[in-house]
Protein backbone atom coordinates (compact mmCIF):
# COMPACT_ATOMS: atom_id res chain seq x y z
CA UNK A 1 0.00 0.00 0.00
CA UNK A 2 1.40 3.43 -0.98
CA UNK A 3 0.84 6.28 1.49
CA UNK A 4 0.85 9.78 0.00
CA UNK A 5 2.11 12.71 2.06
CA UNK A 6 -1.28 14.30 2.32
CA UNK A 7 -3.72 11.34 2.13
CA UNK A 8 -3.92 7.71 1.04
CA UNK A 9 -6.60 5.49 -0.40
CA UNK A 10 -6.91 2.10 1.31
CA UNK A 11 -9.25 -0.64 0.11
CA UNK A 12 -10.51 -2.96 2.83
CA UNK A 13 -13.11 -5.62 1.95
CA UNK A 14 -14.12 -3.66 -1.12
CA UNK A 15 -14.52 -0.41 0.79
CA UNK A 16 -12.37 2.58 -0.03
CA UNK A 17 -11.18 4.52 3.01
CA UNK A 18 -9.65 7.98 2.93
CA UNK A 19 -6.88 8.35 5.50
CA UNK A 20 -6.56 11.97 6.62
CA UNK A 21 -3.14 13.56 6.66
CA UNK A 22 -1.51 13.82 10.05
CA UNK A 23 -2.00 17.14 11.81
CA UNK A 24 0.72 19.66 11.01
CA UNK A 25 2.18 21.97 13.60
CA UNK A 26 1.21 25.59 13.14
CA UNK A 27 3.78 27.67 11.31
CA UNK A 28 4.33 31.37 10.79
CA UNK A 29 1.44 33.51 9.60
CA UNK A 30 1.06 37.03 8.25
CA UNK A 31 -2.16 38.89 8.99
CA UNK A 32 -3.25 42.17 7.42
CA UNK A 33 -5.29 45.02 8.85
CA UNK A 34 -6.12 48.50 7.61
CA UNK A 35 -5.21 50.76 10.49
CA UNK A 36 -6.86 53.79 8.85
CA UNK A 37 -8.79 54.66 5.69
CA UNK A 38 -9.49 58.19 4.46
CA UNK A 39 -11.33 57.39 1.24
CA UNK A 40 -8.62 58.17 -1.31
CA UNK A 41 -6.04 56.06 0.47
CA UNK A 42 -5.26 53.99 3.52
CA UNK A 43 -2.61 52.76 5.92
CA UNK A 44 -1.96 49.03 6.12
CA UNK A 45 -0.12 46.79 8.56
CA UNK A 46 1.06 43.19 8.32
CA UNK A 47 1.90 41.25 11.48
CA UNK A 48 4.13 38.19 11.14
CA UNK A 49 3.53 35.75 13.99
CA UNK A 50 5.67 32.68 14.55
CA UNK A 51 3.25 29.96 15.57
CA UNK A 52 5.84 27.25 15.10
CA UNK A 53 8.29 25.62 17.48
CA UNK A 54 11.53 26.83 15.93
CA UNK A 55 12.90 30.34 15.47
CA UNK A 56 12.10 32.08 12.21
CA UNK A 57 15.37 33.53 10.87
CA UNK A 58 14.00 35.62 8.04
CA UNK A 59 10.71 36.56 6.43
CA UNK A 60 9.39 37.78 3.14
CA UNK A 61 5.78 38.85 2.62
CA UNK A 62 4.47 39.30 -0.92
CA UNK A 63 1.05 40.46 -2.04
CA UNK A 64 -0.78 42.06 -4.94
CA UNK A 65 -2.49 45.44 -4.87
CA UNK A 66 -5.49 45.92 -7.18
CA UNK A 67 -5.27 47.93 -10.37
CA UNK A 68 -5.48 51.62 -9.57
CA UNK A 69 -3.90 51.25 -6.13
CA UNK A 70 -0.30 52.39 -5.69
CA UNK A 71 2.17 51.81 -2.89
CA UNK A 72 3.52 54.83 -1.02
CA UNK A 73 5.69 55.11 2.08
CA UNK A 74 6.58 52.03 4.10
CA UNK A 75 8.50 51.21 7.26
CA UNK A 76 10.21 48.35 9.11
CA UNK A 77 10.88 46.40 5.88
CA UNK A 78 12.53 46.77 2.49
CA UNK A 79 10.46 46.37 -0.66
CA UNK A 80 10.78 45.40 -4.30
CA UNK A 81 7.92 45.76 -6.73
CA UNK A 82 6.96 44.42 -10.12
CA UNK A 83 3.72 45.85 -11.43
CA UNK A 84 1.13 45.43 -8.72
CA UNK A 85 3.10 42.71 -6.91
CA UNK A 86 5.08 43.91 -3.89
CA UNK A 87 7.55 41.89 -1.84
CA UNK A 88 8.51 43.09 1.64
CA UNK A 89 11.61 41.65 3.30
CA UNK A 90 12.69 41.96 6.92
CA UNK A 91 15.21 44.52 8.07
CA UNK A 92 18.39 43.47 9.87
CA UNK A 93 16.86 44.08 13.28
CA UNK A 94 13.46 42.35 12.88
CA UNK A 95 14.15 39.21 10.85
CA UNK A 96 14.54 36.85 13.79
CA UNK A 97 11.18 35.87 15.28
CA UNK A 98 11.12 33.49 18.23
CA UNK A 99 8.30 30.95 18.66
CA UNK A 100 5.20 32.78 19.83
CA UNK A 101 6.63 36.22 18.98
CA UNK A 102 5.46 38.73 16.38
CA UNK A 103 6.90 41.55 14.30
CA UNK A 104 5.15 43.93 11.93
CA UNK A 105 5.68 46.32 9.05
CA UNK A 106 3.42 48.96 7.57
CA UNK A 107 2.84 51.04 4.49
CA UNK A 108 0.62 53.66 2.89
CA UNK A 109 -1.37 53.13 -0.30
CA UNK A 110 -3.39 55.36 -2.58
CA UNK A 111 -6.53 53.97 -4.17
CA UNK A 112 -9.21 51.40 -3.35
CA UNK A 113 -9.12 47.79 -2.31
CA UNK A 114 -6.88 45.62 -0.15
CA UNK A 115 -3.94 43.26 -0.71
CA UNK A 116 -4.63 39.84 -2.24
CA UNK A 117 -2.64 36.65 -2.94
CA UNK A 118 -0.49 37.06 0.14
CA UNK A 119 2.44 34.72 0.69
CA UNK A 120 4.86 34.42 3.59
CA UNK A 121 8.17 32.84 2.64
CA UNK A 122 6.48 31.46 -0.46
CA UNK A 123 3.56 29.80 1.36
CA UNK A 124 0.05 31.18 1.93
CA UNK A 125 0.00 33.82 4.65
CA UNK A 126 -2.47 31.77 6.66
CA UNK A 127 0.26 29.23 7.47
CA UNK A 128 3.33 27.72 5.87
CA UNK A 129 6.81 26.35 6.42
CA UNK A 130 8.99 27.77 9.13
CA UNK A 131 12.14 27.90 7.00
CA UNK A 132 13.41 31.27 5.89
CA UNK A 133 13.13 32.28 2.23
CA UNK A 134 15.76 30.91 -0.14
CA UNK A 135 18.39 33.48 -0.90
CA UNK A 136 17.98 34.64 -4.49
CA UNK A 137 19.34 37.57 -6.44
CA UNK A 138 17.24 40.72 -6.14
CA UNK A 139 14.54 41.04 -8.82
CA UNK A 140 15.62 42.84 -11.94
CA UNK A 141 12.29 43.12 -13.73
CA UNK A 142 11.41 46.46 -12.18
CA UNK A 143 12.87 48.87 -9.63
CA UNK A 144 11.08 49.42 -6.34
CA UNK A 145 8.03 51.66 -6.54
CA UNK A 146 9.48 53.69 -3.68
CA UNK A 147 13.25 53.61 -3.06
CA UNK A 148 14.09 51.81 0.18
CA UNK A 149 15.20 54.13 2.96
CA UNK A 150 18.96 54.49 3.15
CA UNK A 151 19.13 55.67 6.74
CA UNK A 152 20.04 53.28 9.57
CA UNK A 153 17.26 51.93 11.78
CA UNK A 154 16.06 54.46 14.33
CA UNK A 155 17.73 54.23 17.69
CA UNK A 156 15.53 54.07 20.74
CA UNK A 157 15.94 57.23 22.84
CA UNK A 158 16.89 56.83 26.50
CA UNK A 159 13.88 55.69 28.53
CA UNK A 160 11.84 58.01 30.69
CA UNK A 161 8.71 60.07 30.18
CA UNK A 162 7.87 63.70 30.65
CA UNK A 163 7.45 65.24 34.08
CA UNK A 164 3.87 65.76 35.17
CA UNK A 165 4.19 69.50 34.50
CA UNK A 166 6.66 70.35 31.74
CA UNK A 167 8.52 73.44 30.58
CA UNK A 168 8.70 73.51 26.77
CA UNK A 169 10.74 75.89 24.63
CA UNK A 170 11.90 76.53 21.09
CA UNK A 171 15.62 76.74 20.36
CA UNK A 172 16.74 78.82 17.38
CA UNK A 173 18.93 76.07 15.94
CA UNK A 174 18.93 77.03 12.26
CA UNK A 175 19.02 80.83 12.58
CA UNK A 176 19.88 83.56 15.09
CA UNK A 177 17.74 86.74 14.73
CA UNK A 178 18.08 89.52 17.29
CA UNK A 179 18.13 87.19 20.27
CA UNK A 180 21.45 85.57 19.37
CA UNK A 181 22.52 81.96 18.98
CA UNK A 182 22.60 79.48 21.87
CA UNK A 183 24.52 76.22 21.68
CA UNK A 184 22.60 73.06 22.53
CA UNK A 185 25.07 72.22 25.30
CA UNK A 186 24.32 75.57 26.95
CA UNK A 187 20.54 75.10 27.17
CA UNK A 188 19.68 74.96 30.90
CA UNK A 189 18.32 71.75 32.36
CA UNK A 190 14.97 73.33 33.29
CA UNK A 191 13.69 72.81 29.74
CA UNK A 192 11.92 69.44 29.49
CA UNK A 193 11.12 69.57 25.76
CA UNK A 194 13.45 71.40 23.38
CA UNK A 195 11.96 72.07 19.94
CA UNK A 196 14.56 72.66 17.24
CA UNK A 197 13.45 75.60 15.11
CA UNK A 198 13.01 74.90 12.26
CA UNK A 199 12.82 72.21 9.61
CA UNK A 200 11.59 73.88 6.43
CA UNK A 201 10.54 72.61 2.97
CA UNK A 202 12.50 73.11 -0.23
CA UNK A 203 9.28 74.55 -1.67
CA UNK A 204 5.76 75.03 -0.33
CA UNK A 205 4.34 71.88 -1.93
CA UNK A 206 7.41 69.61 -2.19
CA UNK A 207 7.06 67.95 1.21
CA UNK A 208 10.87 67.76 1.23
CA UNK A 209 11.91 68.97 4.69
CA UNK A 210 15.46 70.12 5.35
CA UNK A 211 17.23 71.06 8.56
CA UNK A 212 20.69 72.49 8.99
CA UNK A 213 22.52 74.22 11.79
CA UNK A 214 22.80 77.98 11.67
CA UNK A 215 25.63 79.07 9.33
CA UNK A 216 28.73 80.33 11.10
CA UNK A 217 28.47 83.66 9.27
CA UNK A 218 25.10 84.27 10.94
CA UNK A 219 25.86 82.51 14.21
CA UNK A 220 29.46 83.02 15.39
CA UNK A 221 30.44 80.26 17.75
CA UNK A 222 27.99 77.71 16.33
CA UNK A 223 29.00 74.17 17.27
CA UNK A 224 29.94 71.46 14.80
CA UNK A 225 27.33 68.90 13.87
CA UNK A 226 29.15 66.27 15.94
CA UNK A 227 29.12 68.57 18.97
CA UNK A 228 25.44 69.31 18.38
CA UNK A 229 24.56 65.61 18.27
CA UNK A 230 26.64 64.90 21.37
CA UNK A 231 24.81 67.67 23.22
CA UNK A 232 21.46 66.21 22.18
CA UNK A 233 22.52 62.84 23.60
CA UNK A 234 23.53 64.51 26.85
CA UNK A 235 20.11 66.18 27.14
CA UNK A 236 18.38 62.88 26.46
CA UNK A 237 20.43 61.16 29.14
CA UNK A 238 19.02 63.77 31.53
CA UNK A 239 15.50 62.74 30.48
CA UNK A 240 14.92 65.70 28.16
CA UNK A 241 13.12 65.35 24.82
CA UNK A 242 14.57 67.00 21.73
CA UNK A 243 12.18 67.37 18.78
CA UNK A 244 12.34 68.63 15.22
CA UNK A 245 9.90 71.51 14.81
CA UNK A 246 8.61 71.89 11.26
CA UNK A 247 7.16 75.08 9.86
CA UNK A 248 7.27 78.32 11.77
CA UNK A 249 6.42 81.72 10.41
CA UNK A 250 8.44 81.30 7.22
CA UNK A 251 8.13 77.54 6.62
CA UNK A 252 4.90 77.05 4.68
CA UNK A 253 4.19 73.32 4.19
CA UNK A 254 1.32 72.15 1.97
CA UNK A 255 1.12 68.39 1.36
CA UNK A 256 -1.18 68.73 -1.63
CA UNK A 257 -0.31 65.35 -3.17
CA UNK A 258 0.44 61.82 -2.01
CA UNK A 259 3.90 62.22 -3.52
CA UNK A 260 4.52 65.20 -1.24
CA UNK A 261 3.17 63.17 1.68
CA UNK A 262 5.60 60.34 1.02
CA UNK A 263 8.50 62.74 0.54
CA UNK A 264 7.60 64.37 3.85
CA UNK A 265 7.76 61.02 5.65
CA UNK A 266 11.09 60.09 4.08
CA UNK A 267 12.78 63.45 4.61
CA UNK A 268 11.56 63.91 8.18
CA UNK A 269 12.63 60.36 9.05
CA UNK A 270 16.09 61.09 7.68
CA UNK A 271 16.46 64.14 9.94
CA UNK A 272 15.15 62.33 13.01
CA UNK A 273 17.52 59.43 12.38
CA UNK A 274 20.52 61.65 11.64
CA UNK A 275 20.25 63.54 14.91
CA UNK A 276 18.64 60.81 17.02
CA UNK A 277 15.65 62.96 17.94
CA UNK A 278 12.76 61.99 20.21
CA UNK A 279 9.96 63.14 17.95
CA UNK A 280 8.27 65.90 16.01
CA UNK A 281 6.61 69.26 16.62
CA UNK A 282 4.11 70.48 14.01
CA UNK A 283 4.20 74.27 13.87
CA UNK A 284 2.30 74.84 10.62
CA UNK A 285 1.35 78.49 10.28
CA UNK A 286 0.23 80.91 7.58
CA UNK A 287 -1.35 79.11 4.63
CA UNK A 288 -0.07 75.59 5.32
CA UNK A 289 -3.49 74.27 6.35
CA UNK A 290 -6.90 75.13 4.93
CA UNK A 291 -10.23 73.48 4.17
CA UNK A 292 -11.79 73.12 0.75
CA UNK A 293 -15.41 74.01 0.05
CA UNK A 294 -17.68 71.20 1.22
CA UNK A 295 -15.21 69.89 3.80
CA UNK A 296 -17.41 70.65 6.78
CA UNK A 297 -16.96 67.73 9.19
CA UNK A 298 -13.74 67.77 11.23
CA UNK A 299 -14.26 64.08 11.98
CA UNK A 300 -14.06 63.10 8.29
CA UNK A 301 -11.80 65.56 6.45
CA UNK A 302 -11.43 65.43 2.68
CA UNK A 303 -9.04 68.31 1.87
CA UNK A 304 -5.73 66.84 0.61
CA UNK A 305 -3.42 69.03 2.74
CA UNK A 306 -5.28 67.81 5.85
CA UNK A 307 -5.64 64.16 4.86
CA UNK A 308 -2.03 63.85 3.71
CA UNK A 309 -0.65 65.46 6.86
CA UNK A 310 -2.63 63.08 9.06
CA UNK A 311 -1.40 60.08 7.08
CA UNK A 312 2.20 61.28 7.13
CA UNK A 313 2.26 61.75 10.90
CA UNK A 314 0.64 58.36 11.42
CA UNK A 315 3.35 56.80 9.28
CA UNK A 316 6.05 58.47 11.38
CA UNK A 317 4.38 57.40 14.61
CA UNK A 318 4.16 53.83 13.34
CA UNK A 319 7.81 53.87 12.30
CA UNK A 320 9.16 55.05 15.65
CA UNK A 321 6.67 53.46 18.02
CA UNK A 322 5.17 54.32 21.38
CA UNK A 323 8.07 56.51 22.59
CA UNK A 324 7.69 58.94 19.68
CA UNK A 325 6.85 62.39 21.07
CA UNK A 326 4.33 64.39 19.02
CA UNK A 327 3.57 68.01 19.86
CA UNK A 328 1.69 70.72 17.98
CA UNK A 329 1.84 74.51 18.20
CA UNK A 330 -1.05 75.95 16.18
CA UNK A 331 -2.24 79.54 16.40
CA UNK A 332 -5.67 80.30 17.91
CA UNK A 333 -6.98 81.09 14.41
CA UNK A 334 -6.62 77.43 13.45
CA UNK A 335 -8.10 75.95 16.65
CA UNK A 336 -10.27 78.03 18.98
CA UNK A 337 -11.68 80.18 16.17
CA UNK A 338 -13.35 76.96 15.04
CA UNK A 339 -15.92 77.51 17.78
CA UNK A 340 -17.34 80.29 15.58
CA UNK A 341 -16.10 79.54 12.07
CA UNK A 342 -14.95 76.40 10.29
CA UNK A 343 -13.36 76.59 6.86
CA UNK A 344 -14.98 78.61 4.07
CA UNK A 345 -18.41 78.11 5.61
CA UNK A 346 -21.72 77.19 3.97
CA UNK A 347 -21.60 80.17 1.58
CA UNK A 348 -17.86 80.14 0.89
CA UNK A 349 -17.18 83.60 2.27
CA UNK A 350 -15.09 82.70 5.34
CA UNK A 351 -11.34 82.32 5.56
CA UNK A 352 -10.76 78.64 4.64
CA UNK A 353 -8.03 78.37 7.29
CA UNK A 354 -10.41 78.95 10.21
CA UNK A 355 -10.35 75.94 12.54
CA UNK A 356 -8.35 73.89 10.03
CA UNK A 357 -6.10 72.31 12.68
CA UNK A 358 -9.10 70.66 14.35
CA UNK A 359 -9.33 67.64 12.01
CA UNK A 360 -5.58 67.04 12.41
CA UNK A 361 -5.72 67.21 16.21
CA UNK A 362 -8.83 65.04 16.33
CA UNK A 363 -7.49 62.34 14.02
CA UNK A 364 -4.21 62.15 15.94
CA UNK A 365 -5.53 62.58 19.48
CA UNK A 366 -4.45 59.05 20.42
CA UNK A 367 -0.91 59.79 19.21
CA UNK A 368 -0.66 63.37 20.49
CA UNK A 369 1.71 64.03 23.39
CA UNK A 370 1.13 67.76 23.95
CA UNK A 371 -0.91 70.45 22.21
CA UNK A 372 0.38 73.91 23.11
CA UNK A 373 -1.58 76.53 21.21
CA UNK A 374 0.17 79.86 20.70
CA UNK A 375 -1.77 82.25 22.93
CA UNK A 376 0.00 85.16 21.25
CA UNK A 377 -0.02 87.05 17.93
CA UNK A 378 -3.78 86.50 18.06
CA UNK A 379 -6.86 88.56 17.46
CA UNK A 380 -9.81 88.48 19.90
CA UNK A 381 -11.37 85.00 20.18
CA UNK A 382 -14.79 84.03 21.55
CA UNK A 383 -14.59 81.64 24.50
CA UNK A 384 -17.11 79.17 25.88
CA UNK A 385 -18.76 82.04 27.75
CA UNK A 386 -19.58 83.53 24.32
CA UNK A 387 -17.52 86.59 25.14
CA UNK A 388 -14.52 87.91 23.23
CA UNK A 389 -11.18 87.43 24.96
CA UNK A 390 -8.10 89.45 24.08
CA UNK A 391 -4.50 88.32 24.47
CA UNK A 392 -2.22 89.91 27.01
CA UNK A 393 -3.84 88.76 30.25
CA UNK A 394 -4.52 85.67 32.35
CA UNK A 395 -8.15 85.45 31.19
CA UNK A 396 -7.06 84.84 27.60
CA UNK A 397 -4.87 81.90 28.61
CA UNK A 398 -7.62 80.47 30.80
CA UNK A 399 -10.44 80.84 28.27
CA UNK A 400 -8.44 79.50 25.31
CA UNK A 401 -7.10 76.51 27.24
CA UNK A 402 -10.48 75.71 28.76
CA UNK A 403 -11.86 75.16 25.25
CA UNK A 404 -9.40 72.30 24.75
CA UNK A 405 -10.07 70.79 28.17
CA UNK A 406 -13.87 71.02 27.93
CA UNK A 407 -14.47 70.54 24.20
CA UNK A 408 -16.74 72.69 22.05
CA UNK A 409 -19.25 72.54 19.19
CA UNK A 410 -17.47 73.33 15.93
CA UNK A 411 -18.98 76.36 14.16
CA UNK A 412 -21.70 76.26 16.81
CA UNK A 413 -23.03 72.92 15.53
CA UNK A 414 -24.15 70.85 18.53
CA UNK A 415 -23.98 67.70 16.39
CA UNK A 416 -20.27 68.21 15.72
CA UNK A 417 -18.56 68.63 19.06
CA UNK A 418 -14.77 68.62 19.21
CA UNK A 419 -14.15 66.34 22.22
CA UNK A 420 -12.00 67.45 25.12
CA UNK A 421 -8.38 66.38 25.12
CA UNK A 422 -6.82 64.67 28.12
CA UNK A 423 -5.43 67.07 30.72
CA UNK A 424 -1.89 65.78 30.22
CA UNK A 425 -2.13 66.56 26.49
CA UNK A 426 -2.76 70.28 27.03
CA UNK A 427 -0.36 73.15 27.69
CA UNK A 428 -0.46 76.74 26.51
CA UNK A 429 2.11 78.90 24.79
CA UNK A 430 3.21 82.34 25.95
CA UNK A 431 5.96 84.71 24.74
CA UNK A 432 9.03 84.63 26.92
CA UNK A 433 9.45 88.40 26.65
CA UNK A 434 8.03 91.54 25.07
CA UNK A 435 10.33 91.05 22.07
CA UNK A 436 9.32 87.44 21.47
CA UNK A 437 5.74 88.10 20.37
CA UNK A 438 2.59 90.12 20.86
CA UNK A 439 0.57 89.13 23.90
CA UNK A 440 3.31 88.98 26.52
CA UNK A 441 1.97 88.37 30.04
CA UNK A 442 4.11 88.96 33.13
CA UNK A 443 5.00 85.88 35.21
CA UNK A 444 2.33 86.59 37.84
CA UNK A 445 -0.41 86.57 35.20
CA UNK A 446 0.82 83.37 33.56
CA UNK A 447 0.99 81.63 36.92
CA UNK A 448 -2.48 82.87 37.86
CA UNK A 449 -3.80 81.24 34.67
CA UNK A 450 -2.09 77.94 35.45
CA UNK A 451 -3.32 78.04 39.06
CA UNK A 452 -6.86 78.58 37.83
CA UNK A 453 -6.68 75.68 35.36
CA UNK A 454 -5.01 73.28 37.80
CA UNK A 455 -6.58 74.21 41.15
CA UNK A 456 -9.64 76.29 40.26
CA UNK A 457 -8.17 79.28 42.12
CA UNK A 458 -7.21 82.82 41.01
CA UNK A 459 -9.56 82.52 38.05
CA UNK A 460 -10.52 86.17 37.67
CA UNK A 461 -13.56 86.87 35.50
CA UNK A 462 -13.61 83.55 33.62
CA UNK A 463 -14.76 80.33 35.29
CA UNK A 464 -13.43 77.25 33.46
CA UNK A 465 -16.10 74.86 32.21
CA UNK A 466 -13.58 72.04 32.53
CA UNK A 467 -13.28 72.42 36.31
CA UNK A 468 -9.91 71.63 37.88
CA UNK A 469 -7.21 69.94 35.81
CA UNK A 470 -4.48 68.61 38.12
CA UNK A 471 -2.72 66.83 35.24
CA UNK A 472 -2.46 69.95 33.06
CA UNK A 473 0.82 69.50 31.23
CA UNK A 474 2.50 72.90 31.50
CA UNK A 475 3.89 75.85 29.57
CA UNK A 476 5.45 76.40 26.16
CA UNK A 477 7.33 79.52 25.15
CA UNK A 478 8.78 81.19 22.14
CA UNK A 479 11.62 81.07 22.74
CA UNK A 480 14.56 79.78 24.74
CA UNK A 481 16.82 82.27 22.97
CA UNK A 482 14.61 85.26 23.74
CA UNK A 483 14.35 84.10 27.34
CA UNK A 484 18.13 84.12 27.66
CA UNK A 485 18.23 87.59 26.08
CA UNK A 486 15.95 88.80 28.90
CA UNK A 487 17.99 87.13 31.65
CA UNK A 488 15.90 83.96 31.81
CA UNK A 489 12.77 85.57 33.25
CA UNK A 490 10.46 82.85 31.89
CA UNK A 491 12.60 79.89 32.94
CA UNK A 492 13.55 81.16 36.38
CA UNK A 493 9.95 82.01 37.28
CA UNK A 494 7.99 79.20 35.69
CA UNK A 495 10.38 76.26 35.98
CA UNK A 496 10.27 76.13 39.80
CA UNK A 497 6.58 77.06 39.77
CA UNK A 498 5.65 74.06 37.60
CA UNK A 499 7.80 71.68 39.64
CA UNK A 500 6.05 72.83 42.83
CA UNK A 501 2.59 71.99 41.50
CA UNK A 502 1.05 68.81 42.92
Phi, psi and omega in degrees: 000134181259121178265124174279164181293326185262320181200164178221151175257127181235128179258121179233117179051044176079002181253131178269124178251142174256117179270120181292150177293148177297149180298139180255138178298143179299142178246195179289148178228159175230118182248143184248144173214142170274115181277341173198155180213122182244024175093300180270354180190180183201166175247130182242157181217131172251135176245121178264119181244129179270099178269006180271191183252355178239157183291135175275123186254016176172150179215153180214118180250126178238145177203169180245133173263143183295159177303134182095354178249128183241147179278138177246229181293156178211166183207154177065026175193162167258164185218145167230147187226144173222106186064231179269003181265128184233132181242118180257131181239145183303155170276174182295333187264353183230021180276335181269120183234112181290159176305130180086351182267168181221151169225167182214161170219162183219170181197164173250148178221149176248129180119182185273180169080185182220165179297147175228170175054048182282136173231147175239115184053037176087351179252161178305144185294344178285353180156141182191192182293156182268358181284149179289163180295146177294136180289122179228159177299152179297148181298142180246002184289329180202146176287163177301145176300317176236127182303137178298146178300144181257356181279155177292162179300146182297140177270141180286124179297160177306143183293165178122135181264189178281154171293161182303320178235117191249149173255122189238133181215157178261133178252125178289089185268334184252002180202174182245302191056192188293348182275346180088162182271146177230123179292147180304319182296339183263003177288125182298156185288351180294335185280119183273324173236128179245114180265121181280116182258122355220157161272132184229153182279157175291332171207167187302319187252007184285328187075000183271102186267134179235147176221132174215151178295154180305132178299147182299329180295328179270329186233081177303135180089004179300141181285165172287164178299320179298319178293322179297313180295319179298322179291324175299314180300320180296319177297316181296325177294337175275001181091006180279156177248130180244121186241154169273122175263128183250132175116248186082183185300324186257353186260077180286128182232114177237109179271076187281343183229163176292331176296318177295321177302311182293323176296321177301312181299314182295314185289321178293319177301319181297321179291315180301316181291321182298319184258357179065045186278162182273346182167207193220140172244127179261110182240055181284125181232186175059239184251022180295317182244142177198169181240133177284161175302136181090349178270087191248353184246110182298341181280340183221068184291153179233347182291128185305318183296333178280308183299317182291325177294316179301313181296320181296316181292323176298320179297319178294318178298317179296321182296318188260345172087192191295334182277358181291124182268126180237118176236161178222146182226062179286163172275160182301330180302327186268353183235282187294332176298340178296346174296326179261315189227141178225112179062203183290349177081173185295337182250001175078012184262357182270164175293121185294351180274347185301122177071012190286350173281340187302315179295330178290312179299315184295315182295331185253015186299332179281346179255347187287130175272304180216134168253118177236093180295144177283102177276048180206167185051042187237148168278178177298140182231138178282129178267187181290350174271006180060030175241148176287138177238137185246137182298160178110002179214170182298323182301323180297313178301317183294310184295317181294318182289325179300327179298325180282330181274340180253336187083164181199152175288129182283128183055030178074008183271111183294344178273354181228077183265125173287115186290152177299145171276162173295150179304317184288352178268357190242128168225177170227154183259140180219145177296143180284342183199174180293335180274345186280334181174161176288142179101019178300136176236132180299156183309321182298321179290319177298316181290329174296320179296315179296318179299320177297312183293324184275315188251347185076023181240157178060039188274350179065223186273351182248126178259115183299132175288338183278355182074212178271149184225077186297341180260012176312132193287317180150215189232140171245148175220147163256109004211173176298319181296314179293329177294318177298320181301327180257035172062033172064037180300315183295308183297313185291333177274313190270335177300303177297325180299314180295319181294335181277349179292148179291000000 
